[in-house]
Amino acid sequence: MPKKKEETEEAVREEPEEIEEHEIKERKNKKEIEGIVNIFTSFNNTIVQVTDMSGNNLVRVTGGMVTKHDRLKANPTIAMFIAKRISENMKEIGMNQLYVKIRAKTGNPAPGPGANAIIKSLSREGFKILNISDTTKIPRGGPKQKGGRRGRRV
């Protein structure tokens, strides 16, 4: 009787070790490739560009590549199709972690309607979003306004 208990205890001890080694091998085989998704959204168009961490362009998709209707290029539905096309290309490369940079037209208070839709659909596709940052340029004074020294006289 004591021999059987020892044998079963050894068998129980060996099985978890084998499972852990197998899981570790799977984790090592999966490379976590990071990339940067640059989203430019205005109220007329949506442009998405994916680069690697050094800045080399990998994928670029615009609203005009998905639809031929000018009025729909900034639509959130079209933005979902843009994200789907980008995710197919990124999965071929093996990229699975993303830094997202959103940019709107200079001086606009908020990005266009497609930015949130793109981020949402990329996360649904299974990409891990590490960081979301807004890189919209802010005007600080700008060029000299017209009207001369005394301004516009009404």
Contacts in CASP RR format, 6 or more apart in sequence:
PFRMAT RR
TARGET T0000
AUTHOR 0000-0000-0000
METHOD contacts of the structure
MODEL  1
MPKKKEETEEAVREEPEEIEEHEIKERKNKKEIEGIVNIFTSFNNTIVQV
TDMSGNNLVRVTGGMVTKHDRLKANPTIAMFIAKRISENMKEIGMNQLYV
KIRAKTGNPAPGPGANAIIKSLSREGFKILNISDTTKIPRGGPKQKGGRR
GRRV
31 94 0 8 1.000
32 96 0 8 1.000
32 97 0 8 1.000
33 52 0 8 1.000
33 93 0 8 1.000
33 94 0 8 1.000
33 95 0 8 1.000
33 96 0 8 1.000
33 97 0 8 1.000
34 52 0 8 1.000
34 53 0 8 1.000
34 95 0 8 1.000
34 97 0 8 1.000
34 98 0 8 1.000
34 99 0 8 1.000
34 130 0 8 1.000
35 50 0 8 1.000
35 51 0 8 1.000
35 52 0 8 1.000
35 53 0 8 1.000
35 95 0 8 1.000
35 97 0 8 1.000
35 98 0 8 1.000
35 99 0 8 1.000
36 50 0 8 1.000
36 51 0 8 1.000
36 52 0 8 1.000
36 53 0 8 1.000
36 55 0 8 1.000
36 98 0 8 1.000
36 99 0 8 1.000
36 100 0 8 1.000
36 101 0 8 1.000
37 48 0 8 1.000
37 49 0 8 1.000
37 50 0 8 1.000
37 86 0 8 1.000
37 98 0 8 1.000
37 99 0 8 1.000
37 100 0 8 1.000
37 101 0 8 1.000
37 118 0 8 1.000
37 122 0 8 1.000
38 48 0 8 1.000
38 49 0 8 1.000
38 50 0 8 1.000
38 51 0 8 1.000
38 101 0 8 1.000
38 103 0 8 1.000
39 46 0 8 1.000
39 47 0 8 1.000
39 48 0 8 1.000
39 100 0 8 1.000
39 101 0 8 1.000
39 102 0 8 1.000
39 103 0 8 1.000
39 111 0 8 1.000
39 114 0 8 1.000
39 115 0 8 1.000
39 118 0 8 1.000
39 119 0 8 1.000
40 46 0 8 1.000
40 47 0 8 1.000
40 48 0 8 1.000
40 49 0 8 1.000
40 103 0 8 1.000
40 104 0 8 1.000
41 47 0 8 1.000
41 74 0 8 1.000
41 79 0 8 1.000
41 102 0 8 1.000
41 103 0 8 1.000
41 104 0 8 1.000
41 111 0 8 1.000
41 112 0 8 1.000
41 113 0 8 1.000
41 114 0 8 1.000
41 115 0 8 1.000
42 74 0 8 1.000
42 104 0 8 1.000
42 105 0 8 1.000
42 108 0 8 1.000
42 112 0 8 1.000
43 74 0 8 1.000
43 105 0 8 1.000
43 112 0 8 1.000
43 113 0 8 1.000
44 70 0 8 1.000
44 73 0 8 1.000
44 74 0 8 1.000
45 62 0 8 1.000
45 63 0 8 1.000
45 64 0 8 1.000
45 73 0 8 1.000
45 74 0 8 1.000
46 62 0 8 1.000
46 63 0 8 1.000
46 73 0 8 1.000
46 74 0 8 1.000
46 78 0 8 1.000
46 79 0 8 1.000
46 82 0 8 1.000
46 112 0 8 1.000
46 114 0 8 1.000
46 115 0 8 1.000
46 118 0 8 1.000
47 60 0 8 1.000
47 61 0 8 1.000
47 62 0 8 1.000
47 63 0 8 1.000
48 59 0 8 1.000
48 60 0 8 1.000
48 61 0 8 1.000
48 62 0 8 1.000
48 82 0 8 1.000
48 83 0 8 1.000
48 86 0 8 1.000
48 118 0 8 1.000
49 57 0 8 1.000
49 59 0 8 1.000
49 60 0 8 1.000
50 57 0 8 1.000
50 58 0 8 1.000
50 59 0 8 1.000
50 60 0 8 1.000
50 86 0 8 1.000
50 89 0 8 1.000
50 90 0 8 1.000
50 95 0 8 1.000
51 57 0 8 1.000
51 58 0 8 1.000
52 58 0 8 1.000
58 89 0 8 1.000
58 90 0 8 1.000
58 93 0 8 1.000
58 95 0 8 1.000
59 86 0 8 1.000
59 89 0 8 1.000
59 90 0 8 1.000
61 82 0 8 1.000
61 85 0 8 1.000
61 86 0 8 1.000
62 73 0 8 1.000
62 82 0 8 1.000
63 73 0 8 1.000
63 74 0 8 1.000
63 78 0 8 1.000
63 82 0 8 1.000
64 73 0 8 1.000
65 82 0 8 1.000
65 85 0 8 1.000
66 78 0 8 1.000
66 81 0 8 1.000
66 82 0 8 1.000
66 85 0 8 1.000
67 73 0 8 1.000
67 75 0 8 1.000
67 78 0 8 1.000
67 81 0 8 1.000
72 78 0 8 1.000
74 112 0 8 1.000
74 113 0 8 1.000
74 114 0 8 1.000
75 113 0 8 1.000
75 114 0 8 1.000
76 113 0 8 1.000
76 114 0 8 1.000
76 116 0 8 1.000
76 117 0 8 1.000
77 117 0 8 1.000
78 114 0 8 1.000
79 113 0 8 1.000
79 114 0 8 1.000
79 115 0 8 1.000
79 117 0 8 1.000
79 118 0 8 1.000
79 121 0 8 1.000
80 117 0 8 1.000
80 118 0 8 1.000
80 121 0 8 1.000
82 118 0 8 1.000
83 117 0 8 1.000
83 118 0 8 1.000
83 121 0 8 1.000
83 122 0 8 1.000
83 125 0 8 1.000
84 121 0 8 1.000
84 125 0 8 1.000
86 122 0 8 1.000
87 121 0 8 1.000
87 122 0 8 1.000
87 125 0 8 1.000
87 127 0 8 1.000
90 96 0 8 1.000
90 127 0 8 1.000
95 127 0 8 1.000
96 126 0 8 1.000
96 127 0 8 1.000
96 128 0 8 1.000
97 127 0 8 1.000
97 128 0 8 1.000
97 129 0 8 1.000
97 130 0 8 1.000
98 122 0 8 1.000
98 127 0 8 1.000
98 128 0 8 1.000
98 129 0 8 1.000
98 130 0 8 1.000
99 129 0 8 1.000
99 130 0 8 1.000
99 131 0 8 1.000
99 133 0 8 1.000
100 119 0 8 1.000
100 122 0 8 1.000
100 129 0 8 1.000
100 131 0 8 1.000
100 132 0 8 1.000
100 133 0 8 1.000
101 133 0 8 1.000
101 134 0 8 1.000
101 135 0 8 1.000
102 111 0 8 1.000
102 115 0 8 1.000
102 119 0 8 1.000
102 132 0 8 1.000
102 133 0 8 1.000
102 134 0 8 1.000
102 135 0 8 1.000
102 136 0 8 1.000
103 111 0 8 1.000
103 134 0 8 1.000
103 135 0 8 1.000
103 136 0 8 1.000
103 137 0 8 1.000
104 110 0 8 1.000
104 111 0 8 1.000
104 112 0 8 1.000
104 115 0 8 1.000
104 134 0 8 1.000
104 136 0 8 1.000
105 136 0 8 1.000
106 136 0 8 1.000
106 137 0 8 1.000
106 138 0 8 1.000
106 139 0 8 1.000
107 136 0 8 1.000
107 137 0 8 1.000
107 138 0 8 1.000
107 139 0 8 1.000
108 136 0 8 1.000
111 134 0 8 1.000
111 136 0 8 1.000
119 129 0 8 1.000
119 132 0 8 1.000
122 129 0 8 1.000
123 129 0 8 1.000
146 152 0 8 1.000
END
